[in-house]
Amino acid sequence: MMMMMFGEAPPSSSSSVSYSSSLISLLTSHTDIMLIIFIIFIITPSCVSGVTVVTQPSELTVNKGNKATINCNLGSVENDARWYKQISGGVPQYVLRHYHGWSSPSYGSGFSAPKFTSTSSSKSDYSLIINNVDVRDSAVYYCHTWDDSAKENVFGQGTKLIVTDSGVSPPVVKIFPPSSEDVSSSKVTLVCLINDMSVGFVDVSWFVNGNSVTDGVFTGSAEQQPNEKFKLSSYLTIERSEWEKDKDLTCKVTAAGKITNTKIKKSECN
């Protein structure tokens, strides 16, 4: 995977790009650190005065086989735009880099035309175009630029691309109640196991008596199964008293535009 190129002015499309050898050494040897650095660069710029704001849509839904166009505005910066793809729990993948003066973008490993391309309508307005989309293109796509005046890397908040496919079977979803050891503690954890996913990117949400909850929720990374489909687990940790109150606990899974709701409550468990 091609590494991020931070703090550079946009070169001509034919010129070579110089990298920081120390940064590359760090990122290539520690992918977990790479993910942490990526997250830090998303969060930090919003706290720095005078840094440009990169804007992009929060969500885009496209039917399989159609074209997905994700727009990005670099704010006050007239620079190049770079795009990264991230599936649930995975390390960001560098997709492409485009500068308004170039005739075509440069690509990261595993990405190329005509599947992926980019256009610019101005020096600060760019679009990532994904042709003939498939459910495997479902992911969060981040737009990134370098603010030379503030000397900061700036990321957009990401666009969640959902590719719908009527031919895709919904995943198999099951909730497991707390273990016998767990119920003797002050908090209990429920597990939502999601199997036979057609893609490694799904939305998982938890609800207590119909109300969405995010505290105590952790969703792991997707793992490929022997049948080439994927599985992942999501966890909800709540106070034991909430479990004892026999509330409806729901795990909602959205995959390829299809929704699967699975419920559990204490009184229905053996």
C-alpha positions in Angstrom: 0.0 0.0 0.0 1.3 3.4 -0.9 2.0 5.5 2.2 0.6 9.0 2.9 2.6 11.9 1.5 2.4 14.6 4.2 3.5 18.2 4.0 4.3 18.4 0.3 3.5 21.0 -2.3 1.8 19.4 -5.4 4.4 18.4 -8.0 3.9 18.1 -11.7 2.3 14.8 -12.7 5.5 13.6 -14.1 7.8 14.5 -11.3 8.9 12.2 -8.5 7.5 12.5 -5.0 10.0 12.7 -2.1 8.9 10.9 1.1 10.1 11.3 4.7 12.2 8.2 5.2 11.7 8.2 9.0 7.9 8.5 8.6 7.7 5.7 6.0 9.8 3.4 8.2 7.5 4.0 11.1 4.2 3.5 9.2 5.3 0.5 7.1 6.5 -1.4 10.2 3.5 -0.6 12.4 0.1 -0.6 10.7 -1.7 0.0 14.0 0.4 3.2 14.5 -0.5 4.2 11.0 -4.2 3.9 11.9 -3.7 6.0 15.1 -1.8 8.7 13.2 -4.5 8.8 10.5 -7.2 9.3 13.2 -5.1 12.0 14.9 -4.8 13.9 11.7 -8.6 13.8 11.2 -9.3 15.1 14.7 -6.5 17.6 15.4 -6.9 20.2 12.6 -10.4 21.2 13.7 -8.8 22.5 16.9 -6.2 24.6 15.2 -7.1 28.3 14.5 -6.9 29.4 10.8 -6.7 25.9 9.3 -8.9 25.3 6.2 -12.0 23.2 6.5 -12.4 20.2 4.1 -16.0 19.4 3.4 -17.6 16.3 1.9 -21.0 14.7 2.1 -21.6 12.4 5.1 -23.3 9.6 3.2 -24.0 8.4 -0.4 -26.1 5.5 -1.5 -25.7 4.0 -5.0 -27.1 0.9 -6.6 -24.7 -1.8 -7.8 -23.4 -1.1 -11.4 -23.9 2.6 -11.2 -21.4 5.4 -10.8 -20.6 7.0 -7.4 -19.4 10.6 -7.3 -18.1 11.9 -4.0 -17.5 15.6 -4.0 -14.9 17.4 -1.8 -14.2 21.1 -1.2 -10.8 22.1 0.2 -12.0 25.4 1.6 -9.5 28.2 1.4 -6.8 25.9 0.0 -6.0 25.6 -3.7 -4.0 22.4 -3.6 -4.2 18.7 -4.5 -6.8 16.3 -3.0 -6.0 12.8 -1.9 -8.5 10.1 -1.2 -8.4 7.2 1.3 -10.7 4.2 1.7 -11.4 2.6 5.0 -13.6 -0.4 5.8 -14.8 -1.1 9.3 -11.9 -1.5 11.6 -9.3 -1.6 8.8 -6.2 0.4 8.0 -6.9 3.3 5.6 -5.9 2.6 2.0 -4.5 5.3 -0.2 -6.7 5.5 -3.4 -5.4 8.4 -5.5 -4.1 11.9 -5.6 -5.3 14.6 -8.0 -4.1 18.1 -8.7 -6.2 20.5 -10.8 -3.3 21.0 -13.2 -2.9 17.3 -14.0 -4.5 15.5 -16.9 -5.0 12.4 -14.7 -4.5 11.4 -11.1 -1.8 9.3 -9.6 -2.8 6.0 -7.9 -2.1 4.0 -4.8 -1.4 0.3 -4.9 -4.4 -1.7 -6.0 -6.4 1.2 -7.4 -6.4 2.3 -11.1 -8.5 3.7 -13.9 -11.1 3.2 -15.3 -12.6 1.9 -12.0 -11.3 4.9 -10.0 -10.8 8.4 -11.3 -11.0 12.1 -10.2 -12.0 15.4 -11.7 -11.7 19.0 -10.5 -14.1 21.8 -11.3 -11.9 24.5 -9.7 -8.6 24.7 -7.8 -10.4 23.7 -4.6 -13.3 21.5 -5.8 -12.6 17.8 -6.5 -14.6 14.7 -7.1 -13.7 11.0 -6.5 -15.5 8.9 -9.1 -16.0 5.2 -8.7 -17.4 3.5 -11.9 -19.5 0.3 -12.0 -19.7 0.1 -8.2 -19.9 -3.2 -6.4 -20.8 -4.0 -2.8 -17.1 -4.4 -2.1 -16.7 -0.7 -2.8 -18.8 0.1 0.3 -16.6 1.9 2.7 -15.8 5.3 4.2 -13.9 7.6 1.8 -11.8 10.4 3.3 -10.7 13.5 1.4 -7.4 15.0 2.4 -5.2 18.0 1.6 -2.2 19.9 2.9 -2.8 23.5 4.2 0.6 25.1 3.4 -0.1 28.4 5.2 -1.0 26.6 8.5 1.5 23.7 7.9 -1.3 21.2 8.7 -2.7 18.0 7.1 -6.5 18.4 6.9 -9.1 15.6 6.4 -12.8 15.8 5.7 -15.0 13.9 8.1 -15.5 11.1 5.5 -18.2 10.0 3.2 -19.9 6.6 3.9 -20.6 5.0 0.6 -23.3 2.4 0.7 -23.7 0.2 -2.4 -27.1 -1.6 -2.5 -27.6 -4.9 -4.3 -30.9 -6.7 -4.3 -29.1 -10.0 -5.1 -27.0 -10.0 -2.0 -28.3 -12.2 0.9 -28.5 -10.5 4.3 -25.9 -11.7 6.9 -26.8 -14.1 9.6 -27.1 -12.2 12.9 -27.3 -13.6 16.4 -27.0 -12.1 19.9 -25.4 -14.0 22.7 -26.5 -13.1 26.3 -24.0 -12.4 29.1 -21.9 -15.3 30.4 -22.7 -16.8 33.8 -19.5 -15.2 35.2 -20.5 -11.8 33.7 -23.9 -11.5 35.4 -22.2 -11.6 38.8 -20.4 -8.3 38.1 -21.7 -4.8 38.0 -21.6 -4.7 34.2 -22.6 -7.3 31.6 -21.6 -7.6 27.9 -23.7 -8.9 25.1 -22.2 -10.1 21.8 -23.8 -9.6 18.4 -22.2 -12.1 16.0 -22.6 -11.4 12.3 -21.7 -14.2 9.9 -21.9 -14.7 6.1 -21.4 -11.0 5.2 -21.0 -10.5 1.4 -18.7 -7.6 2.1 -16.4 -6.5 5.0 -18.3 -3.3 5.5 -21.5 -3.1 7.5 -23.2 -0.7 9.8 -23.9 -2.0 13.3 -26.2 -0.2 15.8 -27.4 -1.1 19.2 -30.8 -0.1 20.8 -32.2 -0.4 24.3 -36.0 -0.4 24.3 -35.9 1.2 20.9 -33.5 4.0 21.8 -30.1 4.2 20.1 -27.1 3.8 22.3 -23.4 4.3 21.6 -21.8 4.2 25.1 -20.4 0.8 25.8 -20.4 -0.2 22.1 -17.4 -1.7 20.5 -17.4 -3.3 17.0 -14.4 -5.3 15.8 -12.8 -5.7 12.4 -14.3 -7.9 9.7 -12.6 -11.3 9.2 -12.8 -13.4 6.0 -14.3 -16.8 6.3 -13.4 -20.0 4.3 -16.4 -19.4 2.1 -14.9 -16.0 1.1 -17.6 -14.2 3.1 -16.9 -12.1 6.2 -17.8 -12.1 9.8 -17.5 -9.7 12.7 -18.6 -9.2 16.3 -20.1 -6.2 18.0 -20.3 -5.8 21.8 -22.6 -3.9 24.1 -21.6 -3.4 27.7 -24.4 -2.2 30.0 -25.1 -2.0 33.8 -26.2 -5.3 35.2 -29.3 -3.5 36.5 -30.3 -2.7 32.9 -30.1 -6.4 32.0 -32.1 -7.3 35.1 -34.9 -4.9 34.1 -35.6 -7.2 31.1 -35.3 -4.5 28.5 -35.4 -5.2 24.8 -31.8 -5.1 23.4 -31.5 -4.9 19.6 -28.6 -5.3 17.3 -29.3 -3.7 13.9 -27.1 -4.6 11.0 -27.2 -2.8 7.6 -25.4 -4.5 4.7 -25.7 -3.6 1.0 -28.8 -1.6 1.8 -30.5 -4.5 3.7 -31.4 -4.3 7.4 -31.4 -7.1 9.8 -32.7 -6.6 13.4 -32.1 -9.2 16.1 -33.5 -8.8 19.6 -32.8 -10.3 23.0 -34.1 -9.8 26.5 -33.3 -11.6 29.8 -36.7 -13.3 30.2 -36.3 -15.1 26.8 -32.9 -16.5 27.7 -32.5 -20.0 29.1 
